Amino acid sequence: MAYDPRAPRPHMRGVRPQTWVTGPDPVEHKKYRVFVQQKNQAQWRDEGWTISFEDWKRLWRESGQWENRGRERGCYCMTRLDWSTSWTLDNVVIITREEHARLQGDAMASGWRSIAQKRFRVQKGLPAAPIKSGKKKK
């Protein structure tokens, strides 16, 4: 039998909900994909993650803001209360993007370029105080 590039391939079947971890429900599948993305991002940044998918879903369900999550103004996001520790149930909160930006702004006002810079310095055992840059006074 000769190779036919137009023939259907068994590995290119498209969406197969029967193989999803969450079952065939597309809403649950979307939530699971967002959860995995958030967990992988935390692991890539070398932050600990101990929240299970069920706990993560419960946090969003109890907040009632799943439909309002996103990246725009007025949307909600999950963030940590203490950015120097890992993602745990008692260290996360769901807040608006404005509140999150305010928290980051407070860190920057105290001399940090970002929360990540502060966390990195603490993890590496460097001084926690930000290093002031700029011209020296005479």
C-alpha positions, 0 to 999 in steps of 0.5 A: 500500500502506497503512502497517501498524504491526504488519507486521514491519520488516526492521531489527528482526530481532533477533540476527543472529550472521552480522553479528558481527565475531567470527563467530557464536560467542556467547562470542567476541561477549561478549568483544568487547563487553567489550573494546569497552566497556573501550576506549571507557571508556578513550577517554572518560577520555582515556587512551591505548589501544593493546591490540588485541582479540587481545592483550586476549583473550590476556591474559585467556586466559593469566591463566585468570581470564576466568570469574572477572571481575566487580565483586564481591569475589573477582573479577578485573579488568584494571588499569594498573600505572602509572595516569599512562600509557596502556593498553599490553601492558606496562602492564596486569595482571589482579588481584583487585578486592581488590588493585585497591582496595588500590592505590586506597587507597594513593593515597588515603592519600597525599592523593589523592581518586582515581587519576583526580585524580592522572592529571588533575593530571599530564596538565595539568602541575599539581604532582604532589603532592596539595593538602592541604585542611583547616583551617590550623594556628595 
